[in-house]
């Protein structure tokens, strides 16, 4: 008798949970009917246009003939021998159509500008001046379509809204995190600044750009006039560090790096448990008293020195030691069971934990997206929820130039025939 083969863990990870919503036939989000030209690569630009695509916009990804920067970067589907796109590309470019155009060629440049004529918005994240030198920058696009909203994400912004001395410098996530204040604000102690793990130097500017583009679309609908929307990666990261800035401006204090804890509040942070970690925050006086009772330490709640937020902050080391010792004697599940619903608490999850988390299922934050030639794979869902026009997944990630023929046909139908 043949022995059964053990399940392939790679495919188990790829498989979406049974509750995950599947690909639908048409977009249902609030941006359905809007067309966005996507001239982006890597992370920031594609993530911004992903938000717009998930919200229903018809996003047309314009790629060079060689494909965009991360299209062919792994990891790949385990059955994929073609490698038409890797996992990062797949997530950031679902719900989009692809056309390959060489913007140094006159014919392709004209095709691009014809697409611009049909569009409501455009988003790009090239270095300053790149699309201008190719003859398809803001002024040219605006002349072809005055109502077009043109959004740009760059490391240090665009000279049109404020000429940074670093405008020509390339930038990636670590640069934005460093100059924007995140690295200085993050770390276990005063001697160890630390970059945040997720690429927030790309993704936060992307969210700002998506919001800016949609806001400008509203203005364009009212006035009929488009505009240039500019987001600098460094600026967007600076906006995250507002606490550090107000402490410096108002009190002359540098932000205290406190690792997994919050310097101005106690208890507040991430605590080791018997089998993992969990976050606990007891900010209000009521939450502090409840935590003390649930810990079996009513004496702490009755201590006059710890009755106020200010007092607890002044005795932070003592409080963190007490809460830390209590949590370390319990499993993460036990801590969550005791505190959940009364004191703010949450287990420290990694990606492997999300498929079994009921919150993730209730919020449909994992979705099933087809991979070219293979079955559905699990991807993260859209975090923006609507009651009337829900975001949805309606198109798998595109192969390079996959939609060239249909887009060119649409342009032919859109443009009037030449005069005889």
N, C-alpha and C positions, 0 to 999 in steps of 0.2 A: 504494500500500500504506500502510495506516495505521501510523504510528509508535507503538511501545509507549510507554505512559506510565511515567515514572520512579516508583519506589515512593514511597509517602507516608511520610516519616520519622516522622510522628506515629503511624501504625498500626504501624510497625516497633517502636517503643518499647513500644506497648501489648501487642503479641503476647508471650505467655509462651513461654519456651524449650520445645522439644519434650519435654524431660525433666520439666517442671514437673507435679506432681500436679494432677489435676482435681478439681472439686467432687464429693463423694460423696453418697450418699443419706441417710445417718444419721450422727449424731455418734459418734465412737469413743473420745473422750478419757476420762480418769479421772473427770471431773465429770459425765458423762452421767447423767441422772436427777435432777440438782439444778436447781432453778429460782431464777434471780436476777432481781430487779426492778432495772432500770437507769434511774435518774432523773438522767442526766448530760448535760453539754454540753461543747463545745469539745474539749479534749485529754485532760486528766488522767483524768477519770471515764470517758469512752469507751474510753481505752486500757486502763484497769484491767479494765473489763467485757469488752473484746475478749479479754484473756488468758483470762478465765473461759469465754468462749464458744468460743474455739479449743480449750480443754481439755474441751469437751463439754457445758457447762452450757446449759440452756434460758434464754437471756437475753432478757427482754422489755423493750424500750426504750420507756419512757413519755415521749412528747414533747408539748409544748403544741400546740394546733391550728396554729400558725404554723410548727412545726418547730423543731428545736433550733438552737443558735447557728451552727454551721458547715455545716448540711445543704446549703445553697444557695451555699456558697462554692466557687469554682472552684479549679483547672482542671476542665473537663468533658471527657467523651468527645468526640472530634472529630465524631462523627455524632449526638450527643445534642442534639436541639432542645427536649426537654422540661425538661431540667435538674432532674430529680427529686432528684439528689444529686451533689455534687462528689467529687473524688478523695480528699481528706482524710477526708471522711465515709465514703466507700466502704471505705477500709482500716480505720478505727477501728470500723466498725459492721457488718462482715460477721458471719455466723452469728447474727444477732439478728432478733427479730420486733418490729414496731413497732405501737404503738397510741397514738393521739392522745387526750389527756384534758385538759380544762380543770379544774384542781384548785381553781379558785374557784367551780365549779358543784357543787352538792350531789350531783347524780346521778353526775357523773364522779368526784368524790371518793370516793363509796361504791364505785364500780367499782374504783378504785385500791386501796382497802382490802380488797376481795374478792380482788384479785390478791395482795395481801400475805398473806392467809390461806393461799394455795396455795404460797407461796414458802419457800425455805430461807434466802435472803439478799437484801439490798437494798444498792445502792451509789448514792451521790449526791455531787455536788460543787458544790452551791449555796452561796451565802454563808450564814454562820451565822444561823439563825433563820428562813430563808425557808420551809422546809417546815413548821416549827413553826407559823408564822403561817397557813399554808394548812390546818392541821389534820391533817397527815399526817407529823409528825415522829416521832422515836424512841419517845417514850412512847406515843403513839397506836398506832403500828405494833406495838409490843411487847405492848400490851394485846390487840390483835386476833390476834397470833400470838406467844406467849411464846417459841417456839424460834427465832424469826427472828434472824439476824445482820444488823446494820445498820452499814454502813461509810460513813464520810464523809471526803472529801478537801477541805480548805480551806486557804487561804493560811497562816493562823496557828492552825489547830486549832479545837477546839470547847470551849466553857466546861465541858462535862460532864467533861472529863479534865484541864483546866488552862486557866484563864481568862486568855488573853493580853490585854495592853492594846490590841492591834491586832486583836482578834477581828472587829471590824466593817469592817476595811479590805479592799477588794478586792485580789486579787493575781493576777499572771500570771507566766509563766516568768522574765522578767528580774528581777522583784522577788525571787523565790525564789532565783535564782542569786546576786543581790547580797547579800541578807541571810544566805544560807546559807553564804557563804564561797567559792563557786566563782569569782566574778568576781575577787576578790582573789588567788586562787590561780592564775589563768590569765592568760597574756599574754606578749608577747615580752621584756619587760624590766621593771625596777622602776617605771618611770613610766607603764606602759600596762596597767592591768587590762583584762581582756577577757572578755566573755560567751562561753560555749561555744556553738557553732553549733547543734547539735541542741537541741530544747526539753526538756532534761533537768529543768528546773524543774517540768515537768508529768509527764514520763514516769517519772522515778524515784519520785516520790510514788505514781504509779499502780501501780508494781510493789510498793511497800510495802503499799498498800491491798489489792491482790489477795492477797498473802501473808497479811496480817492477816485478811482475810475467810475464806480457806480454813482458817487455823488455828482461827479461832473456830467455823467449821462443824464441825471435829473435836470441839471441846469441847462444842458444842451436841448433837452426836449422842450423846455420853457422858452428858451431864447433862439433856438436854431443855430447857435454858435458853439463850436467845440472849443477846447482849450488843452493846454499842455499840463500834465500832472506829473510832478517830480517827487520821487522818494529817494533819499540817500540812506543807505544801509546804516551808516554811523548815526544819523539823526534818529532813525527808528529805534535803535538800541538805547540811545540816550533817554528816550521817552520812557523806557522801562525802568530806568534808574531814578525815578522821581523821589523816592524816599531818601536816597543818598544825597541828592541835590538839596532838598529842603533842609536836611540836617546840617549841611555845610553852610547854606545861606542864612538860615535862621539862628543856628547855634554854634557855628564854627567848628563842628565836629565831623571828623571823617567817619565814613560808614564802618562799623565794626563787623569784620568777617567772623561769623559764629558757626560756620559749618552747617550742620543739619538743624540748627536752632535759630530763632529770631532774637536778636540781641536786646530789643526793647520790651519783650514780652516773655512771661514765664507762667506756666509751662507752654512751650510752643516749639515743636520740632519733630524730628524723627528719632525713634527710640528702638533699641535692639530688644527683641523678644527671644523666647527660648528657641524659636525655629525660624526667625526672620526679622522683619522690621515693620513698624507701623508709625504713622504720624498721629500726634495728639496735640490739640490746642484747646486750652481752657482760658479764653480771653476775658470773659465777663466774670463778675463776682459770683453770679449764680452758677456758671459752669465750673468755677473753681471749687465751690462748696460741694457740688454734685460729684466732681471727680474725687474729692477727699472722702466722701461717703462711700463711693464705689470701690475705692482703694482700701477701705477699712481703716482710714486714718482721719477720723473726725477731729483729732487734736490739731491737725494742720489748718483746718478750716477755722478753728477757734483761736488760732494764734494771731494776736493783734497786728504783728508785724507783717502778716501776709494777707490781710483783709482787703487791701486795695490793689489795683493794677500796678500803681507806682511802687507800692511796698513789695509786691512779688517780683517786679523787675529788679529791685535793689537786692533781693535775696535769690537771684536767679540760680546761682550755683547750687544752693541748698535744695531748691525745689526740683531742679533737673536731676539731682542725685536721687531724691526720693521717688520721683516718677520713674526714672530710669531703672531703679532697683525693683520696683513693683512690676514694671512691664517685662523685665528680664526673667522673672519667675514664671511667666505665663506664655502660652503659645500666642501667635498673632491672632488666631481665630478666637481664643479666649478673651483677649483684650478687646477685640472688636465686639464680641457678644456682650461683654459687660458694659461697654461705654456707648455702643451704637444707639443713636437717636436721642441721647441725652448730652453727652460730651462729644464735640467734634473729633472724629477718629476715622482713619482710613488705612488699610493695609498697603504696604509698599509692593506694587505690582511690577512685573515686567511683561513684555509682549506675550510670553507664553501663557500668562494667567488670564488674559482678557476673554478668551473664548468661553470660559466657564463662569464669568462674572455676570450675575443677573442684571446689574445696571447696564452693562454693555449691550446685553440682549434687548432690554427694554428700550434703549435709545438707538438701537440698530446701528451701532458704531463699528460693526464688521459687516461687510457686504460681499456678495459673490460677483466677481467680474471675470468674464471669459478671457482666456489667454489664446492668442492666435493659434488655432489648430489643436487646442487642448481644452479640457473642461474648465469649469469655473474655479478661480482661486480666491482666497480670502484677502480682502483689502480693507483699509480703514474707511469708514463712512464719512459723510459730510457732517460736521458738528453743528451746523446751523439748521434749525428745525422750523417748519412753517405749518400752520394748520390748513391753509387753503391751497398753497402752491408748493408742495414739498419738493426738496431737492431729490434727485434720483440718479441712478446709473443707467444709461441708455446706449452706451457705445463702448466697446472694448478699446484698449490702446491701439493706435494705428500702426501699420507697417509704413516704412518710409515711402512717401509719395503715393500712398494707397488711394487717395481720393482725388488725384490729379484730374482724371477724366471727367468725373462728375462735377468738380468745381469749374473746370473750363467750360463744360456744357452750360452750367448756370450762368457764367459770365456771358457766353454767347447769347443766351436768352435775355439777359438783362440789358445788354447794349444794343442800341438801334443799329440797323444795317448801315454801312457807309453809303454816302450819297453817290449817285451815278454821275 
